[in-house]
Amino acid sequence: MTTIARALPSLPHWETPPADLSGAIREIKAALRARIEASGRSVDEVFAVVEDQVRSRVAEIRDLRERGEAVWPVIDYADIAAGTVPPEQVEAVRRRGCAVVRGHFERAQALLWDESIVHYVERNAFFENYRGPGDDFFGSVGSKPEIYPIYWSQAQMRARQSDRTARVQSFLNSFWKHESHGVRWFDPGRDALYPDRIRRRPEGADSAGLGTHSDPGTLDLWMTASYQRAFRHLFDGSVERYDPWDAAHRTSASQYPGSTMCSAFRTFQGWTALSDMAHDQGVLHTVPIPEAMAYLMLRPLLPDVPEDDMCGVTTNQVFPADPKWHSDLLDGLVGIPDVEAGDSVWWHCDMIHSVAPVADQRGWGNVMYIPAAPWCPRNEEYAASVRQAFLTGSSPTDFPAEHYERDWEGRFTYDQLNETGRRGMGFTGS
């Protein structure tokens, strides 16, 4: 593509949420359109490049489904540990942006961890003291929670600091370009221990699931200087160069504060199964197209979207994927295959995903959320608050301040950390 010689217009940016959201949306949309047009291309032309790519990928996914073939790549942990993942599987993960890792942990170990979590919460009278969901992002099932605001159990911490988890995270981090422009954006071999919650959905449960959404941020993705640089190719006339696997500028960016924010940079979101789950029992679905973020970012600039609307994206709510604006993408939504306890499930941090509804669920649906969050400036900064939360048994600052575990017996403690755990929390250096 011809190099753009002319200087492109600068973009306004807001490092904290603007007081006048409607006005700021109008301003940034006008500036982004002007920047694209100054490159010599129209908004329609740039969007058409992305739209054609997305439609091609969706057609490919649809064909696989119709032939009964797997869409989600499935990789054996043993191959990751041995460095023998077949090239075609590596390419499938890069193309789909997601993977199931079979045998990440032994099934018996995962089932023991699941049982230990029950003992942990019952021993500390969690259900008697449960005050209801601390946020409205996840719902409850019956009179007991589905999402447990528990972070420091033996099971969670032993899984987070496991060498097996570190190997899987390093493998996943390797898909990203972590050095460019003379900057090392993150360390692919060292992960931050990002503490998250547990899901335990009981047999026979009815669950409404979660609608299609994406988690990398909200209006900050268009409005902050770091993300404007991260998504630069979408708005400077070089859309063909956009790479969803390029970490440049993401690892120093931060999200607008709110109930849905994630202070960490995650290469992949993920969870580890603590029970066997069939593919039709309210499981995770994704649109396995890493490049789809380009569609989400450019779609609000088209003329059918109101000038003060970013296709429903605002602050303090998840980034929605809505059939009204994103129907081309949602045609590619596909669920995970059957998984067993001990398998882990991973998806690119930008990826559109949902949890399917289920009625009278067969079997339990239990997971612990463990992402890949490589060591970088953004994650090192968050690690300071993680250390404090860990030492006091508090809820991490990205989550509601519920603090159930402060006085709990059996909580994982500092003396139980191994070297991976100490490095992952920043208690020791590299």
N, C-alpha and C positions, 0 to 999 in steps of 0.2 A: 504494500500500500504506500502511496506517495506520502512523504513526510510533510507535515503541516508546518509551513514556515511562519505564518502569521501568528501574532500573539492572541491567545484566546482570552475572553473576558474573565475576570476574577469572579469568584462566587461569594455571596454573603454567607456567613456562618454564625451559628449560635452554639456556644459550648455548654450552655445550660438551656433548658426549655424556654422558648420565648414566651413572654407574657401574652402576646397577641398571636395565638397559634394560627388563626385564620389568615391574618395578614402575613405572617411569616411563610405560610404555605404558598400563598399567592406570589410572594416575592421570590422564593426559591424556585418555583416552577418557571417563572418568567426568566430567571437567570440561567437555569439549566437549558431551557430551549434556546436562549440567545447564544450560549456557549456551543451547543451542538451546531447551530446554524452558522456560527462564525468559522467553524471548521470546514465549511463548504458542503455539508450534508444536511438534509432535513431530518426532523424528528421521525417522520414516517419512514424514511429510508433506513435510519438506524434501527428503529424498532422492527422493521421487516426482516432484518438480518437475524435478530434474536427469535422472532416469531417463527421463521422458517426452520431454524435449528430445533426449537422446542417441538414443533409439529412433527418433525422427522423422528425425534426421540420418542414422542408419544406413540406414533405409529409403530415403531419398533417394539415398544413395550406391549402394545395391544396385540401385535402379531404373536409375541411370545406367549401371552396369556391364552389366546385362542388356540394355540397349538399344545397347550398344557405344559409348557416348558417353564423352568424357574426363571424369575426375574431377579430376585435377590441373590447375589453371590454368596456361596457357603464355603467357608474355609476351615480346615482342621487346625486346631491349636498346635498339634504336633508339627505341622508343616511350618507354622510361624516360628516355633521354637528352634526348628532345625534349619531354618532359612531355605526351605525347599517348596515354598508356595509356587505352584505352576504359573508360568507367565500369563497364560490365558485368564487365570483367576485374578492376578494382579491387575490386568487390564480391565477386567469386569468391575472390580472395585473402583477403579479410576473413572470408568464410564458411568457407573450407577451411583457412586457416592455413598454406598452402604454395604453392609456385610453382616452375616451371622458367623460367629466363630464357634464351631462345634468343640465341645470338650474343653472350653476355656478353664473350667474347674471340673474335677471329678463330680459326677452326679451325686454320689453319696455325701461328699463334702458340702455341696450346695444345699442338700436336704437337711443336713445337720445344722447348717447356718440358719436356715429357715426356722427350724425348731428352736434354736437358741434365741432367736429374736422374740418368739412368743414367750419364752421363759423370762427374757429380759424385761419385756413390757409388763407382764403379769406380776412378776416379782416386785416391781416398783409401782404397782397400782395405777398404771397408765389409764386404763379404761374408766376407773372410778374418778379420775381427775381430768379426763379429757374435756376440753372446753369448746369443742367444735373446730371447724377448719379456721386456720388463721388467715387465710386469704380465699378468694373466690375462684382461683384458677383450677383447683381440683375440688370435686364434690365428695360427698360421703355415701356410703352404702349402708342402708338400714340405720341402726343406732350406733354402729361402730365406724371408725374412719376407714377409708380405703387408702388414703395417703397418710402414713404415720410420720409426724414431724420429729423423727428420731434420726440422729446423725452419728452418734459415737458408740454404737454397740460394738461388741467384739467382732461380730460377723462383718459389718461394714468396713471397719478399720483393717481387719486382716485381709479382706479382699482388696482394698485400696492399695495397701503396701505390699501386696504379693508380687513376687518376681514374675509370676505368670501374667498378671495385669500389666506390669511394666513392659514386658515383651510385646504384648498386644498393642499397647499404646504407642510404643516406639515404631512398630510396623505401620500403624495407621498414620502417625505423624509424618512418616517418610513419603506419603503421597503429596505432601505440601512443599512448595518452594519456600524454604525457610531462610535463604540468603539471597539478597539482590541489592542493587544500588550501593554496594559496599557495606551493607548492614546485615547482621545476623539477627533476624527477627525473633527467632526462638531456638531453644535447644531441643532437638527432636528426641534426644535420649534421656531427658529428665522431665518428668511430669509433676505438676502441682497437684496435691491431693485436694481436689475440689469436693467438699462434703455436700451431699444431697440426701434426699429422703428415701423412704421405703414405701413400696406399694404392696398391700396384701388384700386382694379381692377374693372373697370367700366363694366356695362352691355354692351354686344356686343363686348368685347375686344377679341383680338387674343393674346395669350401668348405662348411662347416657353417653359415655365416652367423651372424647374431646374433638372439637371441630378442627378443620384443616387450618394450620397456621405455621408460621416460621418464627424462630427465636433469636436471630442475630441482633435485633435491636428494633427501634421504632422510627420516629422521625429523625433521630440522631443519624441514621444512615444517609440521609440526604443533607442534613443541616450542620454537621460538625466537620471541622477541617480534616481530621484524620480519615474519616470515612469518605469524604469527598476525594481524597487522594487514593484511598483503597479502591474505589469504584471509578477511578479517573477515566478508564478506557470507554466507559459507557457514555461519557458526556464530552469527550474531546475529539470525536470523529474517528476513533480507532477501535470501534466496538469489536472488530474481529480479533483483537489482541486481548480481550477480557479473559482472564483465567481464574476460575473459581477456586483453584488450588494455590493461588499466590497469597502469601500471608503479609505482604508488604503493607505497612501502616496500620494493620489491624491490631497488632500486639501492643500498641501504645494508645489505642483509641479507648474511649469509655462510653458507656451507655447513659442516656438520660436516666436519672433516678426514678424509681417507681416500683410497683409491686411485681412487675414481670421482668425486671432487669437481671442481667447476669454480669457480675463484675469481671469474670474471667473470660479469657479467650479460649474457646474450645475448638479444636480441629474437628472433633466428632463428638456428638452427643451419644450416650450409650446407657444400657442397663444390662445387668447380669440376672439371668433367670434363677429363681429359687424354687420353682415348681415346673412341672411339665405343662405346656400350653399348646393347644391345637390352634391352627391358623384361623379358624372361624369363631374363636371365643373371645371377642373383644380385644384384639391385639393391635399392635402398631401397624399403621399404614404410612407409606411415604410416596411422594412423587420423585422417583429415583433419577433425577436429572440435576446434577450439580449446577449447571449453567442457568437453571430456572431463575436464580436470583436476578439475573440481568433483565428478564421479563418483568419481575416484580418491581424493579427499580425504575424501569422506563415506562411502564404502563400508565402511571398517573399523568404523564405528559401528553397523552393523546387527547384530542379535542372533545371526546364524549364524556370526559371526566370533569365534574365541576371544578372551577378554579381554586376553591378553598378545600378541596378534598384530595387525599392521597390514596384513593381506593380503600378508604376505611382505616388507614393507619393513623394512629394518634399516639399520645403519650399514655403511659400507665395501663396499657392494654397490649395483648399479644398482637403480632403482625398477622392480620387475617389473610387467608387465601379464600376468596369469595367467588362463587360461580358467576356473579354479575360481571366481574372484571377479569377473572382468571380461568374461564371455562376450558380454554385450550390446555392449560396445565393440569387441571384436575381430572381430565380424562385419563391421565397417566397414573392415578393413584392406585397403589398395589400393596397388599399386606405381606407380612413376613411369613415364612413357612412355619411348620410345626417346630417347636423348640423343646428341649429337655432342660431340666434343672442343671445348671452349670454352664450352659451355652450363654454367650453374650451377643448383644445386638447393637449395631453401631450405624450412625447416619451422619453425614456431613452437616456441619453446624448451620448452614444456610437452608437446609432442605425443608421443604413443605412436608408436614407430617400431621397425623391425626391418630386418635385411638377409636376404633370402631365400637359402636354400642353392642351390648349383649343382653340377652334375657335368659334367666335361669342357667347361668354359666355352668358348664361341665368342668369340674376340677377347680383347683385354686389358680389364681393368676398373680403370682408373687414375684417381685423384682426389687433389686436395689440399684439405684441410679448412680452410675460411675462413668464419667466422660473421659475423653482424652483432652487434657489441658496442659500443653507443654510449658515449660518454664520460660517466661518472657517478662518484660517490664510490667505489663498489666497484671499478670498472675503473681509476680513477686510482690507487687503492692497489695493485692488482695490477701496474700498469704499472711500478712501481719495480723489481720483481723481473724483469719482462720486459726492461727496459733492461740490467740486469746480465747476464742470460742471453745477450742479443744481443751485448753487447760482448765476452763471454768465449767465445762459441760453446757455451754450456752448454745442457742440457735445461731448459726452463721448469719452474718449481716445481710446476705442476699435474700434471707427468708424471714417470715414473720417472727417477731420477738416472743416466742412462746416458752423457751427455756425449760422444758420439762425435765431434762436430764441433769440439772445442776447438782442435785443431791442423790442421784440414783446409785444404787449398788450395782457392781458388775460393769460399770462403764470402762471403756478402754482408756488406759492411762499412759502418761509419758514414758514410763519405764518399759512399756511393751512395744514401743516403736522400734523398728529395725532401721537400717541405714536408709532404705528407700523411703520409709515414712518420715524420717528426720529431714532428709533432703527435700521431700515433697512438700513439707510445711515450712521449709526455710529455717529449721533449727540448726542445720549445718549447711555449709556452702557446697559448691559443686565438687 
